[in-house]
Amino acid sequence: MSTTPQHSNPAPTPRQLSTPRAAALAGVVFSALFGTTLILIRIHMPAGHEDSAQWLQSQQSAITTATVLMPFAGISFLWFIGVVRDGFGRFEDRFFVSVFLGSGLLFVAMMFVATAVAAGLVASNSSVTDPAAHAEVMNFGRMVLVSASQTYALRMAAVFMISLATIWLKTRLMPRWLAVLSYVLAVALLIISEASMWVELAFPAWVLVVSGFILARSVHRAE
């Protein structure tokens, strides 16, 4: 009785992953979405404790739109982190990269917290039983929103920028002027981020500049 040899199918050869060129657009998408979210949430926000309920009522549609956009902004920022880290290559340093990744993830987490608070304020505004208690809740929620976004998230963004600028200076992967600009904007976010909402827009503007430089470099290498 003859036996026919059975040939097993060869295992597929693993292929090394590479960063898609379109991923560099993530920073541009983040800049547009995050900047829009900041403006929509902070439009006509009262400086004091008064008129919080009126601000929420008048800007309810804008805040709702911001809460829809923010998750996509966060996803785009995670892609931006991946693109930037991919550029380190063999020059990656574990210490600075740990600070870089940690501050970036904390920034996204705090902005999600701030947006979730805004979404909760909008949802609670539809069922008001005690106007006095509701006003206190509005004031408390607004202060949590401002603290999470300005005091904590943007300071984590500043640490993100400082760690990245330090890596660029040590490795010379990016021009010196971009690293110096990153330091200047990071110090501004650390010191005067609570002075004006327009200071907050410095971070998405910086991400836009970095993404534009990465895109221009990738196009130049492809030619």
N, C-alpha and C positions, 0 to 999 in steps of 0.2 A: 504494500500500500504506500503510494508516494504522497508525500506532503508538499504542498505548495508554499514556498516562503512568503511570509506576509511582510510587506514593506510599510513601515509606519511613516506617516507624513512628517517631514522635517518641521521642527519648531520655527516659527517666524523669527527672523532676525530683529532684535530690538533696534529702534532708531532713536537717535538723540534729538530731544526737543530743542527747538530754536524759537526765539522770541519773534512773533510776527511783526512785520514792519508797521502794520496798521495799529498796533498797540501803542505806538508813540502818540497817537491821536487822543489817548485817554486823558492826558493832561489838559488838552484843549477842551474836551468835553467837560471835565471837572471844573475848569475855570468858568465856563459859561453857566453850568448848572449851579455851582456853589455861589457864584456872585449873584445870580438871580435869586437864589434862596435867601441870602443875607438881606438883599434889598427888599424883597417881599415881606419878610418877617419884621424888619425893623422900620418900615415906612410909618412915619408919624407916631412912633412909639413914644409915649409920654416919659418925661425925665423923672417925675416924681411918682408918688404912690397913687395920686388921683387920676381919674379918667382911664384906668386900665380896662374897665368893662366897656367904655365907649370906644377905645382903641380896638378892642377885640371885635366889637360889633361892626365897626366901619371897615375893618380890614379882614373880615372873616374869609372872603373868597381868596384874597391874596395869601393868607396864612395857609389855607387848605392846599393851594397850589404848591406852596413851598414844601409842605410836608410830603407831597407826592414826588417832588423833584429830588429831595435830599437823599433818599436811598440810592438813586442812580448816580448822584454825585459821589457818594461814598464808594460805590462799586468802581467808578472811574478812577478814584484816587488810589484804590488798591492796585489797579492795573498800572497806574503811573508809578507807584512804588516799585512794582516788578520791573518796569522798563528801566528805571534809574538804577536799580540794583544790578540788572543784567549788564549795564555799562561798566560796572566795576571790574568784572572779569576776574583775573588772577590777582588783582590789586586789592581785593576785598580784605578789610581788617575786621576781625570779629568784634572788637570792642566798639568801634565807631558804628559798625553796621547794626549792632544790638541796640544802641541808642537811637539810631536812625529808624529802625523798624518799630521799636517800642513807642517812640514819640508819635510816629505816623499812625499807628493803630489806636493809640489813646486819643489822638485828634479826631479820628473818625468816630470812635465810641462816644466822646463827649458831644460831638455835633448831633449824633443820633439821639442822645439823651435830650438835648435842647429841643430838637424837632419833635420828639415824642411828647414833651411837655406842651409844646405849642398845639399839637394835635389833640391832646387831652383837654386843653382849654377850649378849643373849638367845640369839641364834643360835649363838654359840660355846659356850654353856653346855651344849649337848646332846651335844657330842663332846669329852670330856676324856681326853687321853692322859697328860699329866704334871700331877698335881695342883699341884705347886709352881710350875711355869711358868704354869699356868692361874690361880693366885691372883695372880701378878704382873700378868698381863694384865687381870684383873678390877680390880685396884687402879689400874692405869694408865688403863683405860677410864673408870672412875668419876671420876677426877680430871679427865680431858678433858671429860667430861660437865658436871661442876660448873663448870669454868673457862669453857667455851663459853657456858653458860647464864647464870651469875651474873656473872663478871668482864667478859665481852664483850657478850653479847646485851642484858643489862639496862642496861648503860651506854650502849649505842646507843639503847635505849628512852628513857633519860633525855635524851639529845641530841635525840631526836625530840620529846619533850615540851617542852623548852626552846625549840627553834626554833618550834614551833607556838604556844607561849604568847607568844613575842615578836611573831609575826605578828598574833595576836589583840590584843595591847596597842597595836600601831601602827595597825592598821586599825579597831579597835573592833567587829570582827565578832562577838565573843563577850563576855559580861560580864567585868568586871575581876576579879571574885572567882574565876572559873574559870581565868583566866590566872595569878593569884597561887597558886591551889591547884596548878596544873601545875608552877610553879617549885618549890614546897615539896616535892612528891612527887619531882620530878626530882632535887633535891639529896639527898633521902633515898636514892634508888636509886644515886646516884653514890658516896655516902660509906659507907652501911651496908648495901648490898645483900648482902654476904657474911655479915652477922651472923646472919640468920635467914631461913629459907625463906618466912616469912610476909611479909617485906618485899617479896619478889618479887611477891606477889599485889596489891601496890599498883598495878602497871601495868594488869592487866586490869580492876581496879576503876575506875581512872581512865578507861579506854576506855569502860566501861559508863556512867559519868556523862556523858561527852561525847556518846555515842550517844543516851542518853536525852534530853539537851537538844536535839540535832538533830532527833530524832523529834517532840518536843513542839513545836518551832518549825515543822516542816513541817505538822503537823496544824493548828496555829493559823492558818497562812497559807492552808490549804486551805478553812477554814471561811468 
